[in-house]
Amino acid sequence: MSINWDSLSTFEDWAGTLHKLLATATDSIQSGDVTERVEAQKQLNDFIIQSPNAIAGELDNIAKNAINDIFKTALDEALAGISARTADLAMHVKTVKAVTSEAENRARSIRLESATRVIGTATQIIRDLNDLTTAISESEDEQELAGRIDNTLESIQALIPSVMAMRRTD
């Protein structure tokens, strides 16, 4: 809306112009178009700058309040948008936590299964190595192998409590 400020001379002229600007401001708020809102605020501000104080002091206050109302409308919409984003974020965080928890549970389950399998295998290896040690214990040629088997048995037996402890923490 183009206004010839020099053509306004009476209170009625200024009041009529403000009335048109307020209608434009209302339309800009209803449209939801930010550009229209900014333009409406600019025109209302121009009204304040151009209007003579002697004639339009109270009209200037109305224009200032309209500028603030446009700003508040934009602010309310922004707050509503932020509130919606906050709800979206809360839902996303909840989803991520659920997925993370499920992944952690699966990882614990996999570790538990692995630990159980290792203990079972280690137990069988200990039995088999003990059987082999018994079988070669009478042979003079296999004493070096028997020593290695004993070292291996000690290592495996030392490892089992650690694996069992890992199973209990999950």
C-alpha angles and dihedrals in degrees: 000000000000116000127195098213093188091062092062112090111143132060089248090055092052093043091049091050091049089049090055091046091051090051089051090049091051091050091049092052092048092048092056089216110142093204091055090049093051091048091050090051090049092051092048090049090050088052090056092048095046101040118097113244094224093059107027109031094123091040088057089056090052090050091049090051091049090052089052091047091054089049092048091050090053090045092050090051091048091049091049089050092048090048090053090048090050090054090048090050092049090051092047092048089050091051093048091049091051092049091046092049091049091049091049091049091050091048090051090049092050091048091048092050091047093048091048091049091048092050091049092047093045091050091052092046090051090052092047093046091048089051090049091048090052090049094051098035093096094049116093092201094058099053093105090052090048089055092051091048090051091052091048091048091051091051093049093045090050090051097051097072090053092051091046090051089053089053092053095051092057 
